Amino acid sequence: MAEFIDMGGFGNYIWSSYGFAVICLIWLNYASWRKAKTTAEQLAILQADTPASPKNTE
């Protein structure tokens, strides 16, 4: 198991790059979720401010 973690002497570089990639993916997921939430809130505000269109009674 120690040989696997050591990765032939390059373990520090390999595992730190994996860690950085995981952190980036977590940040990307959070940023996307937050943007979607903000966009949904803005859409709800715009829809509430827009008067309902009259229905065609013909």
PDB file of N, CA, C, O and CB in Angstrom:
ATOM      1  N   MET A   1       0.824  -1.190   0.000  1.00  0.00           N
ATOM      2  CA  MET A   1       0.000   0.000   0.000  1.00  0.00           C
ATOM      3  C   MET A   1       0.872   1.259   0.000  1.00  0.00           C
ATOM      4  O   MET A   1       0.543   2.243  -0.662  1.00  0.00           O
ATOM      5  CB  MET A   1      -0.939  -0.004   1.209  1.00  0.00           C
ATOM      6  N   ALA A   2       1.963   1.226   0.730  1.00  0.00           N
ATOM      7  CA  ALA A   2       2.855   2.382   0.785  1.00  0.00           C
ATOM      8  C   ALA A   2       3.467   2.668  -0.585  1.00  0.00           C
ATOM      9  O   ALA A   2       3.673   3.826  -0.947  1.00  0.00           O
ATOM     10  CB  ALA A   2       3.962   2.151   1.821  1.00  0.00           C
ATOM     11  N   GLU A   3       3.758   1.604  -1.350  1.00  0.00           N
ATOM     12  CA  GLU A   3       4.308   1.794  -2.693  1.00  0.00           C
ATOM     13  C   GLU A   3       3.289   2.479  -3.600  1.00  0.00           C
ATOM     14  O   GLU A   3       3.646   3.316  -4.429  1.00  0.00           O
ATOM     15  CB  GLU A   3       4.735   0.444  -3.297  1.00  0.00           C
ATOM     16  N   PHE A   4       2.027   2.118  -3.435  1.00  0.00           N
ATOM     17  CA  PHE A   4       0.970   2.734  -4.237  1.00  0.00           C
ATOM     18  C   PHE A   4       0.871   4.231  -3.924  1.00  0.00           C
ATOM     19  O   PHE A   4       0.777   5.056  -4.832  1.00  0.00           O
ATOM     20  CB  PHE A   4      -0.387   2.037  -3.976  1.00  0.00           C
ATOM     21  N   ILE A   5       0.894   4.566  -2.649  1.00  0.00           N
ATOM     22  CA  ILE A   5       0.790   5.970  -2.243  1.00  0.00           C
ATOM     23  C   ILE A   5       2.034   6.754  -2.670  1.00  0.00           C
ATOM     24  O   ILE A   5       1.936   7.926  -3.035  1.00  0.00           O
ATOM     25  CB  ILE A   5       0.593   6.076  -0.718  1.00  0.00           C
ATOM     26  N   ASP A   6       3.194   6.111  -2.623  1.00  0.00           N
ATOM     27  CA  ASP A   6       4.446   6.765  -3.005  1.00  0.00           C
ATOM     28  C   ASP A   6       4.509   7.015  -4.510  1.00  0.00           C
ATOM     29  O   ASP A   6       5.133   7.984  -4.941  1.00  0.00           O
ATOM     30  CB  ASP A   6       5.640   5.918  -2.568  1.00  0.00           C
ATOM     31  N   MET A   7       3.887   6.178  -5.304  1.00  0.00           N
ATOM     32  CA  MET A   7       3.826   6.312  -6.767  1.00  0.00           C
ATOM     33  C   MET A   7       5.215   6.469  -7.395  1.00  0.00           C
ATOM     34  O   MET A   7       5.423   7.317  -8.263  1.00  0.00           O
ATOM     35  CB  MET A   7       2.956   7.509  -7.145  1.00  0.00           C
ATOM     36  N   GLY A   8       6.135   5.660  -6.952  1.00  0.00           N
ATOM     37  CA  GLY A   8       7.476   5.686  -7.529  1.00  0.00           C
ATOM     38  C   GLY A   8       8.245   6.963  -7.224  1.00  0.00           C
ATOM     39  O   GLY A   8       9.102   7.380  -8.004  1.00  0.00           O
ATOM     40  N   GLY A   9       7.942   7.578  -6.100  1.00  0.00           N
ATOM     41  CA  GLY A   9       8.641   8.802  -5.720  1.00  0.00           C
ATOM     42  C   GLY A   9       7.939  10.075  -6.170  1.00  0.00           C
ATOM     43  O   GLY A   9       8.359  11.179  -5.824  1.00  0.00           O
ATOM     44  N   PHE A  10       6.877   9.920  -6.935  1.00  0.00           N
ATOM     45  CA  PHE A  10       6.150  11.092  -7.430  1.00  0.00           C
ATOM     46  C   PHE A  10       4.804  11.281  -6.743  1.00  0.00           C
ATOM     47  O   PHE A  10       3.955  12.028  -7.230  1.00  0.00           O
ATOM     48  CB  PHE A  10       5.941  10.975  -8.922  1.00  0.00           C
ATOM     49  N   GLY A  11       4.608  10.615  -5.628  1.00  0.00           N
ATOM     50  CA  GLY A  11       3.328  10.662  -4.919  1.00  0.00           C
ATOM     51  C   GLY A  11       2.910  12.060  -4.505  1.00  0.00           C
ATOM     52  O   GLY A  11       1.732  12.410  -4.576  1.00  0.00           O
ATOM     53  N   ASN A  12       3.880  12.862  -4.070  1.00  0.00           N
ATOM     54  CA  ASN A  12       3.542  14.232  -3.658  1.00  0.00           C
ATOM     55  C   ASN A  12       2.900  15.010  -4.798  1.00  0.00           C
ATOM     56  O   ASN A  12       1.911  15.712  -4.592  1.00  0.00           O
ATOM     57  CB  ASN A  12       4.795  14.969  -3.166  1.00  0.00           C
ATOM     58  N   TYR A  13       3.455  14.889  -5.999  1.00  0.00           N
ATOM     59  CA  TYR A  13       2.920  15.617  -7.145  1.00  0.00           C
ATOM     60  C   TYR A  13       1.579  15.042  -7.588  1.00  0.00           C
ATOM     61  O   TYR A  13       0.644  15.785  -7.886  1.00  0.00           O
ATOM     62  CB  TYR A  13       3.912  15.583  -8.304  1.00  0.00           C
ATOM     63  N   ILE A  14       1.495  13.730  -7.629  1.00  0.00           N
ATOM     64  CA  ILE A  14       0.280  13.074  -8.109  1.00  0.00           C
ATOM     65  C   ILE A  14      -0.883  13.324  -7.167  1.00  0.00           C
ATOM     66  O   ILE A  14      -1.958  13.733  -7.607  1.00  0.00           O
ATOM     67  CB  ILE A  14       0.509  11.573  -8.270  1.00  0.00           C
ATOM     68  N   TRP A  15      -0.684  13.086  -5.875  1.00  0.00           N
ATOM     69  CA  TRP A  15      -1.791  13.229  -4.928  1.00  0.00           C
ATOM     70  C   TRP A  15      -2.185  14.693  -4.738  1.00  0.00           C
ATOM     71  O   TRP A  15      -3.358  14.992  -4.513  1.00  0.00           O
ATOM     72  CB  TRP A  15      -1.414  12.615  -3.583  1.00  0.00           C
ATOM     73  N   SER A  16      -1.219  15.603  -4.826  1.00  0.00           N
ATOM     74  CA  SER A  16      -1.591  17.016  -4.717  1.00  0.00           C
ATOM     75  C   SER A  16      -2.383  17.465  -5.944  1.00  0.00           C
ATOM     76  O   SER A  16      -3.286  18.293  -5.824  1.00  0.00           O
ATOM     77  CB  SER A  16      -0.336  17.893  -4.548  1.00  0.00           C
ATOM     78  N   SER A  17      -2.058  16.932  -7.116  1.00  0.00           N
ATOM     79  CA  SER A  17      -2.837  17.288  -8.303  1.00  0.00           C
ATOM     80  C   SER A  17      -4.239  16.688  -8.234  1.00  0.00           C
ATOM     81  O   SER A  17      -5.201  17.322  -8.668  1.00  0.00           O
ATOM     82  CB  SER A  17      -2.121  16.812  -9.578  1.00  0.00           C
ATOM     83  N   TYR A  18      -4.368  15.475  -7.694  1.00  0.00           N
ATOM     84  CA  TYR A  18      -5.706  14.905  -7.479  1.00  0.00           C
ATOM     85  C   TYR A  18      -6.497  15.759  -6.485  1.00  0.00           C
ATOM     86  O   TYR A  18      -7.677  16.036  -6.700  1.00  0.00           O
ATOM     87  CB  TYR A  18      -5.601  13.442  -6.967  1.00  0.00           C
ATOM     88  N   GLY A  19      -5.855  16.166  -5.419  1.00  0.00           N
ATOM     89  CA  GLY A  19      -6.526  17.012  -4.429  1.00  0.00           C
ATOM     90  C   GLY A  19      -6.967  18.340  -5.019  1.00  0.00           C
ATOM     91  O   GLY A  19      -8.080  18.800  -4.760  1.00  0.00           O
ATOM     92  N   PHE A  20      -6.100  18.958  -5.810  1.00  0.00           N
ATOM     93  CA  PHE A  20      -6.444  20.220  -6.453  1.00  0.00           C
ATOM     94  C   PHE A  20      -7.619  20.042  -7.406  1.00  0.00           C
ATOM     95  O   PHE A  20      -8.511  20.889  -7.456  1.00  0.00           O
ATOM     96  CB  PHE A  20      -5.235  20.784  -7.203  1.00  0.00           C
ATOM     97  N   ALA A  21      -7.627  18.946  -8.162  1.00  0.00           N
ATOM     98  CA  ALA A  21      -8.730  18.683  -9.089  1.00  0.00           C
ATOM     99  C   ALA A  21     -10.043  18.495  -8.338  1.00  0.00           C
ATOM    100  O   ALA A  21     -11.082  18.991  -8.773  1.00  0.00           O
ATOM    101  CB  ALA A  21      -8.431  17.443  -9.941  1.00  0.00           C
ATOM    102  N   VAL A  22     -10.005  17.789  -7.225  1.00  0.00           N
ATOM    103  CA  VAL A  22     -11.219  17.580  -6.426  1.00  0.00           C
ATOM    104  C   VAL A  22     -11.723  18.910  -5.874  1.00  0.00           C
ATOM    105  O   VAL A  22     -12.925  19.173  -5.889  1.00  0.00           O
ATOM    106  CB  VAL A  22     -10.950  16.587  -5.268  1.00  0.00           C
ATOM    107  N   ILE A  23     -10.818  19.741  -5.391  1.00  0.00           N
ATOM    108  CA  ILE A  23     -11.215  21.058  -4.877  1.00  0.00           C
ATOM    109  C   ILE A  23     -11.838  21.898  -5.992  1.00  0.00           C
ATOM    110  O   ILE A  23     -12.844  22.572  -5.773  1.00  0.00           O
ATOM    111  CB  ILE A  23      -9.997  21.796  -4.266  1.00  0.00           C
ATOM    112  N   CYS A  24     -11.250  21.860  -7.173  1.00  0.00           N
ATOM    113  CA  CYS A  24     -11.811  22.608  -8.308  1.00  0.00           C
ATOM    114  C   CYS A  24     -13.199  22.102  -8.676  1.00  0.00           C
ATOM    115  O   CYS A  24     -14.089  22.903  -8.963  1.00  0.00           O
ATOM    116  CB  CYS A  24     -10.884  22.508  -9.524  1.00  0.00           C
ATOM    117  N   LEU A  25     -13.399  20.796  -8.673  1.00  0.00           N
ATOM    118  CA  LEU A  25     -14.711  20.238  -8.999  1.00  0.00           C
ATOM    119  C   LEU A  25     -15.752  20.608  -7.953  1.00  0.00           C
ATOM    120  O   LEU A  25     -16.898  20.902  -8.295  1.00  0.00           O
ATOM    121  CB  LEU A  25     -14.623  18.725  -9.128  1.00  0.00           C
ATOM    122  N   ILE A  26     -15.368  20.595  -6.695  1.00  0.00           N
ATOM    123  CA  ILE A  26     -16.295  21.000  -5.630  1.00  0.00           C
ATOM    124  C   ILE A  26     -16.659  22.472  -5.794  1.00  0.00           C
ATOM    125  O   ILE A  26     -17.828  22.840  -5.680  1.00  0.00           O
ATOM    126  CB  ILE A  26     -15.672  20.749  -4.228  1.00  0.00           C
ATOM    127  N   TRP A  27     -15.661  23.314  -6.060  1.00  0.00           N
ATOM    128  CA  TRP A  27     -15.922  24.741  -6.253  1.00  0.00           C
ATOM    129  C   TRP A  27     -16.821  24.966  -7.467  1.00  0.00           C
ATOM    130  O   TRP A  27     -17.746  25.775  -7.402  1.00  0.00           O
ATOM    131  CB  TRP A  27     -14.599  25.513  -6.419  1.00  0.00           C
ATOM    132  N   LEU A  28     -16.568  24.269  -8.564  1.00  0.00           N
ATOM    133  CA  LEU A  28     -17.381  24.415  -9.767  1.00  0.00           C
ATOM    134  C   LEU A  28     -18.822  24.011  -9.506  1.00  0.00           C
ATOM    135  O   LEU A  28     -19.748  24.682  -9.963  1.00  0.00           O
ATOM    136  CB  LEU A  28     -16.803  23.583 -10.906  1.00  0.00           C
ATOM    137  N   ASN A  29     -19.018  22.929  -8.781  1.00  0.00           N
ATOM    138  CA  ASN A  29     -20.361  22.473  -8.435  1.00  0.00           C
ATOM    139  C   ASN A  29     -21.072  23.511  -7.575  1.00  0.00           C
ATOM    140  O   ASN A  29     -22.238  23.822  -7.817  1.00  0.00           O
ATOM    141  CB  ASN A  29     -20.302  21.122  -7.701  1.00  0.00           C
ATOM    142  N   TYR A  30     -20.386  24.046  -6.581  1.00  0.00           N
ATOM    143  CA  TYR A  30     -20.974  25.057  -5.702  1.00  0.00           C
ATOM    144  C   TYR A  30     -21.305  26.334  -6.474  1.00  0.00           C
ATOM    145  O   TYR A  30     -22.388  26.895  -6.306  1.00  0.00           O
ATOM    146  CB  TYR A  30     -20.019  25.375  -4.543  1.00  0.00           C
ATOM    147  N   ALA A  31     -20.385  26.794  -7.314  1.00  0.00           N
ATOM    148  CA  ALA A  31     -20.612  28.018  -8.081  1.00  0.00           C
ATOM    149  C   ALA A  31     -21.785  27.851  -9.042  1.00  0.00           C
ATOM    150  O   ALA A  31     -22.580  28.775  -9.211  1.00  0.00           O
ATOM    151  CB  ALA A  31     -19.347  28.406  -8.856  1.00  0.00           C
ATOM    152  N   SER A  32     -21.901  26.692  -9.669  1.00  0.00           N
ATOM    153  CA  SER A  32     -23.020  26.433 -10.575  1.00  0.00           C
ATOM    154  C   SER A  32     -24.338  26.406  -9.816  1.00  0.00           C
ATOM    155  O   SER A  32     -25.332  26.968 -10.275  1.00  0.00           O
ATOM    156  CB  SER A  32     -22.815  25.110 -11.321  1.00  0.00           C
ATOM    157  N   TRP A  33     -24.352  25.759  -8.661  1.00  0.00           N
ATOM    158  CA  TRP A  33     -25.569  25.692  -7.848  1.00  0.00           C
ATOM    159  C   TRP A  33     -25.988  27.083  -7.400  1.00  0.00           C
ATOM    160  O   TRP A  33     -27.168  27.430  -7.447  1.00  0.00           O
ATOM    161  CB  TRP A  33     -25.357  24.783  -6.626  1.00  0.00           C
ATOM    162  N   ARG A  34     -25.013  27.880  -6.963  1.00  0.00           N
ATOM    163  CA  ARG A  34     -25.330  29.236  -6.489  1.00  0.00           C
ATOM    164  C   ARG A  34     -25.846  30.107  -7.626  1.00  0.00           C
ATOM    165  O   ARG A  34     -26.782  30.882  -7.428  1.00  0.00           O
ATOM    166  CB  ARG A  34     -24.092  29.887  -5.851  1.00  0.00           C
ATOM    167  N   LYS A  35     -25.254  29.997  -8.814  1.00  0.00           N
ATOM    168  CA  LYS A  35     -25.705  30.773  -9.970  1.00  0.00           C
ATOM    169  C   LYS A  35     -27.117  30.358 -10.372  1.00  0.00           C
ATOM    170  O   LYS A  35     -27.938  31.216 -10.696  1.00  0.00           O
ATOM    171  CB  LYS A  35     -24.735  30.594 -11.158  1.00  0.00           C
ATOM    172  N   ALA A  36     -27.411  29.072 -10.359  1.00  0.00           N
ATOM    173  CA  ALA A  36     -28.751  28.599 -10.699  1.00  0.00           C
ATOM    174  C   ALA A  36     -29.773  29.108  -9.691  1.00  0.00           C
ATOM    175  O   ALA A  36     -30.882  29.488 -10.066  1.00  0.00           O
ATOM    176  CB  ALA A  36     -28.783  27.066 -10.757  1.00  0.00           C
ATOM    177  N   LYS A  37     -29.407  29.117  -8.425  1.00  0.00           N
ATOM    178  CA  LYS A  37     -30.307  29.610  -7.381  1.00  0.00           C
ATOM    179  C   LYS A  37     -30.581  31.097  -7.575  1.00  0.00           C
ATOM    180  O   LYS A  37     -31.727  31.536  -7.486  1.00  0.00           O
ATOM    181  CB  LYS A  37     -29.711  29.355  -5.982  1.00  0.00           C
ATOM    182  N   THR A  38     -29.536  31.869  -7.838  1.00  0.00           N
ATOM    183  CA  THR A  38     -29.690  33.308  -8.052  1.00  0.00           C
ATOM    184  C   THR A  38     -30.538  33.588  -9.290  1.00  0.00           C
ATOM    185  O   THR A  38     -31.391  34.476  -9.271  1.00  0.00           O
ATOM    186  CB  THR A  38     -28.315  33.980  -8.191  1.00  0.00           C
ATOM    187  N   THR A  39     -30.309  32.842 -10.353  1.00  0.00           N
ATOM    188  CA  THR A  39     -31.076  33.028 -11.577  1.00  0.00           C
ATOM    189  C   THR A  39     -32.543  32.691 -11.353  1.00  0.00           C
ATOM    190  O   THR A  39     -33.420  33.398 -11.851  1.00  0.00           O
ATOM    191  CB  THR A  39     -30.503  32.168 -12.704  1.00  0.00           C
ATOM    192  N   ALA A  40     -32.822  31.632 -10.617  1.00  0.00           N
ATOM    193  CA  ALA A  40     -34.208  31.260 -10.318  1.00  0.00           C
ATOM    194  C   ALA A  40     -34.888  32.333  -9.476  1.00  0.00           C
ATOM    195  O   ALA A  40     -36.060  32.639  -9.695  1.00  0.00           O
ATOM    196  CB  ALA A  40     -34.258  29.908  -9.590  1.00  0.00           C
ATOM    197  N   GLU A  41     -34.170  32.904  -8.522  1.00  0.00           N
ATOM    198  CA  GLU A  41     -34.736  33.979  -7.701  1.00  0.00           C
ATOM    199  C   GLU A  41     -35.022  35.217  -8.543  1.00  0.00           C
ATOM    200  O   GLU A  41     -36.065  35.849  -8.380  1.00  0.00           O
ATOM    201  CB  GLU A  41     -33.783  34.335  -6.551  1.00  0.00           C
ATOM    202  N   GLN A  42     -34.107  35.566  -9.439  1.00  0.00           N
ATOM    203  CA  GLN A  42     -34.321  36.720 -10.306  1.00  0.00           C
ATOM    204  C   GLN A  42     -35.501  36.487 -11.245  1.00  0.00           C
ATOM    205  O   GLN A  42     -36.281  37.405 -11.495  1.00  0.00           O
ATOM    206  CB  GLN A  42     -33.055  37.023 -11.114  1.00  0.00           C
ATOM    207  N   LEU A  43     -35.638  35.281 -11.762  1.00  0.00           N
ATOM    208  CA  LEU A  43     -36.761  34.948 -12.632  1.00  0.00           C
ATOM    209  C   LEU A  43     -38.078  35.062 -11.884  1.00  0.00           C
ATOM    210  O   LEU A  43     -39.056  35.575 -12.428  1.00  0.00           O
ATOM    211  CB  LEU A  43     -36.599  33.539 -13.200  1.00  0.00           C
ATOM    212  N   ALA A  44     -38.115  34.595 -10.656  1.00  0.00           N
ATOM    213  CA  ALA A  44     -39.336  34.691  -9.852  1.00  0.00           C
ATOM    214  C   ALA A  44     -39.708  36.151  -9.605  1.00  0.00           C
ATOM    215  O   ALA A  44     -40.887  36.504  -9.640  1.00  0.00           O
ATOM    216  CB  ALA A  44     -39.158  33.954  -8.513  1.00  0.00           C
ATOM    217  N   ILE A  45     -38.719  36.994  -9.357  1.00  0.00           N
ATOM    218  CA  ILE A  45     -38.982  38.424  -9.150  1.00  0.00           C
ATOM    219  C   ILE A  45     -39.525  39.052 -10.428  1.00  0.00           C
ATOM    220  O   ILE A  45     -40.488  39.818 -10.382  1.00  0.00           O
ATOM    221  CB  ILE A  45     -37.697  39.158  -8.699  1.00  0.00           C
ATOM    222  N   LEU A  46     -38.919  38.734 -11.562  1.00  0.00           N
ATOM    223  CA  LEU A  46     -39.385  39.284 -12.833  1.00  0.00           C
ATOM    224  C   LEU A  46     -40.792  38.814 -13.164  1.00  0.00           C
ATOM    225  O   LEU A  46     -41.607  39.596 -13.653  1.00  0.00           O
ATOM    226  CB  LEU A  46     -38.434  38.897 -13.955  1.00  0.00           C
ATOM    227  N   GLN A  47     -41.085  37.549 -12.904  1.00  0.00           N
ATOM    228  CA  GLN A  47     -42.419  37.035 -13.186  1.00  0.00           C
ATOM    229  C   GLN A  47     -43.454  37.661 -12.259  1.00  0.00           C
ATOM    230  O   GLN A  47     -44.597  37.867 -12.666  1.00  0.00           O
ATOM    231  CB  GLN A  47     -42.443  35.515 -13.051  1.00  0.00           C
ATOM    232  N   ALA A  48     -43.079  37.962 -11.037  1.00  0.00           N
ATOM    233  CA  ALA A  48     -44.012  38.591 -10.100  1.00  0.00           C
ATOM    234  C   ALA A  48     -44.275  40.041 -10.499  1.00  0.00           C
ATOM    235  O   ALA A  48     -45.374  40.547 -10.271  1.00  0.00           O
ATOM    236  CB  ALA A  48     -43.461  38.525  -8.661  1.00  0.00           C
ATOM    237  N   ASP A  49     -43.296  40.716 -11.088  1.00  0.00           N
ATOM    238  CA  ASP A  49     -43.458  42.106 -11.497  1.00  0.00           C
ATOM    239  C   ASP A  49     -44.211  42.249 -12.816  1.00  0.00           C
ATOM    240  O   ASP A  49     -44.759  43.314 -13.097  1.00  0.00           O
ATOM    241  CB  ASP A  49     -42.110  42.763 -11.613  1.00  0.00           C
ATOM    242  N   THR A  50     -44.245  41.209 -13.617  1.00  0.00           N
ATOM    243  CA  THR A  50     -44.900  41.265 -14.913  1.00  0.00           C
ATOM    244  C   THR A  50     -46.393  41.030 -14.731  1.00  0.00           C
ATOM    245  O   THR A  50     -46.791  40.022 -14.148  1.00  0.00           O
ATOM    246  CB  THR A  50     -44.294  40.227 -15.885  1.00  0.00           C
ATOM    247  N   PRO A  51     -47.232  41.951 -15.225  1.00  0.00           N
ATOM    248  CA  PRO A  51     -48.671  41.728 -15.097  1.00  0.00           C
ATOM    249  C   PRO A  51     -49.101  40.555 -15.969  1.00  0.00           C
ATOM    250  O   PRO A  51     -48.538  40.312 -17.036  1.00  0.00           O
ATOM    251  CB  PRO A  51     -49.458  43.000 -15.481  1.00  0.00           C
ATOM    252  N   ALA A  52     -50.087  39.852 -15.501  1.00  0.00           N
ATOM    253  CA  ALA A  52     -50.592  38.708 -16.259  1.00  0.00           C
ATOM    254  C   ALA A  52     -51.242  39.219 -17.536  1.00  0.00           C
ATOM    255  O   ALA A  52     -51.963  40.217 -17.511  1.00  0.00           O
ATOM    256  CB  ALA A  52     -51.605  37.872 -15.415  1.00  0.00           C
ATOM    257  N   SER A  53     -50.996  38.552 -18.634  1.00  0.00           N
ATOM    258  CA  SER A  53     -51.585  38.980 -19.898  1.00  0.00           C
ATOM    259  C   SER A  53     -53.069  38.620 -19.904  1.00  0.00           C
ATOM    260  O   SER A  53     -53.458  37.567 -19.399  1.00  0.00           O
ATOM    261  CB  SER A  53     -50.851  38.326 -21.106  1.00  0.00           C
ATOM    262  N   PRO A  54     -53.892  39.492 -20.474  1.00  0.00           N
ATOM    263  CA  PRO A  54     -55.330  39.186 -20.503  1.00  0.00           C
ATOM    264  C   PRO A  54     -55.595  37.977 -21.385  1.00  0.00           C
ATOM    265  O   PRO A  54     -54.945  37.783 -22.412  1.00  0.00           O
ATOM    266  CB  PRO A  54     -56.140  40.402 -21.007  1.00  0.00           C
ATOM    267  N   LYS A  55     -56.542  37.185 -20.976  1.00  0.00           N
ATOM    268  CA  LYS A  55     -56.871  35.988 -21.746  1.00  0.00           C
ATOM    269  C   LYS A  55     -57.773  36.373 -22.908  1.00  0.00           C
ATOM    270  O   LYS A  55     -58.610  37.269 -22.796  1.00  0.00           O
ATOM    271  CB  LYS A  55     -57.553  34.918 -20.852  1.00  0.00           C
ATOM    272  N   ASN A  56     -57.593  35.699 -23.990  1.00  0.00           N
ATOM    273  CA  ASN A  56     -58.407  35.942 -25.177  1.00  0.00           C
ATOM    274  C   ASN A  56     -59.780  35.322 -24.945  1.00  0.00           C
ATOM    275  O   ASN A  56     -59.888  34.114 -24.733  1.00  0.00           O
ATOM    276  CB  ASN A  56     -57.732  35.355 -26.464  1.00  0.00           C
ATOM    277  N   THR A  57     -60.817  36.132 -24.983  1.00  0.00           N
ATOM    278  CA  THR A  57     -62.165  35.628 -24.691  1.00  0.00           C
ATOM    279  C   THR A  57     -62.963  35.364 -25.949  1.00  0.00           C
ATOM    280  O   THR A  57     -64.155  35.071 -25.857  1.00  0.00           O
ATOM    281  CB  THR A  57     -62.914  36.608 -23.819  1.00  0.00           C
ATOM    282  N   GLU A  58     -62.364  35.455 -27.108  1.00  0.00           N
ATOM    283  CA  GLU A  58     -63.096  35.216 -28.352  1.00  0.00           C
ATOM    284  C   GLU A  58     -63.376  33.762 -28.555  1.00  0.00           C
ATOM    285  O   GLU A  58     -63.986  33.384 -29.555  1.00  0.00           O
ATOM    286  CB  GLU A  58     -62.335  35.751 -29.530  1.00  0.00           C
TER     287      GLU A  58
END
